[in-house]
Structure formats: C-alpha cells, structure tokens
Amino acid sequence: MVEKRKIKRRHLIYYLKVLETKTNEVLGYLVDITTQGIMIMSEEPIEVDKTFHLKMLVQSEMSNKEYLQFDATSKWCRKSINSDFYDSGFELLNMPTDDFKKIEEIIEELGFRDR
C-alpha cells in the first residue's frame, strides 16, 4: 500500500478523550494526530464517510480551553491490534487556526519523540 500522508503522524503517550459534541458521549480516545487528521481508538466500530461534530478534552496546562471543538469525517475503520478495540481515521474539517496551533502544542507535549 502506498503511503498518502504528507505530514508525519505522531503517536501520543497519553490518550485524550474525544466526545460527540451534541450528546457528550465518548466516541473514543485519540491515538495519534497530525494537523490534518486523527486516529481514534474505540470499543465499537465507527461508521465510515460520516461527518462528526467532536470535541477533544485537553489538559489544562496545554491550553486555556478545556476542549477543542471541531468537525471531522471518518475515512476508515478496522480492528485494532488489540482485537477488543477498533481504530478509525478521521480527516479534520473547518478547524480554527488557533486550534491548529493547540494541536501542534499537543503533538509537541504528548507525542513520542523521533530519534
């Protein structure tokens, strides 16, 4: 399979909770992130080609916001390495510029360091 990603994906050392905005239900946990997309680990499969209104709870030391709110379209869903979970890829949509900066801070703060 040819790698289509232009921006290097960073795996996180701490999984952030991702919720559906309208229901406040946990969709899953952020596993890795770029400024263009995210991967979420969940207990249930996530419908593909659906746009979700999401919010990601962030730690207070990284941001003066309690959460980042954004839209994302699910692009794929498959069983995780741990077969009790599913991994799903999302493309980020319409995220404010300031929130992109917060994502970069999250990557720097919580991402595994490249060697």
GIBELFEN-V474794 format. One record per backbone hydrogen bond with DSSP energy under -1.0 kcal/mol. NH is the residue of the N-H (numbers start at 1). CO is the residue of the C=O. Records with the same first field share a line. If there is no record, write none. Layout:
# GIBELFEN-V474794
NH: CO / CO
This chain:
# GIBELFEN-V474794
10: 33
12: 31
13: 110
18: 28
19: 55
20: 25
21: 53
24: 20
27: 18
28: 18
29: 41
30: 16
31: 39
32: 39
33: 10
34: 37
38: 90
39: 32
40: 88
41: 29
42: 86
49: 74
52: 72
54: 70
55: 19
56: 68
57: 17
58: 66
62: 59
68: 56
70: 54
71: 93
72: 52
73: 91
74: 50
75: 89
76: 89
78: 87
80: 85
85: 82
86: 42
87: 78
88: 40
89: 76
90: 38
91: 73
92: 36
93: 71
100: 96
101: 97
102: 98
103: 99
104: 100
105: 101
106: 102
107: 103
108: 104
109: 105
110: 106
111: 107
112: 11
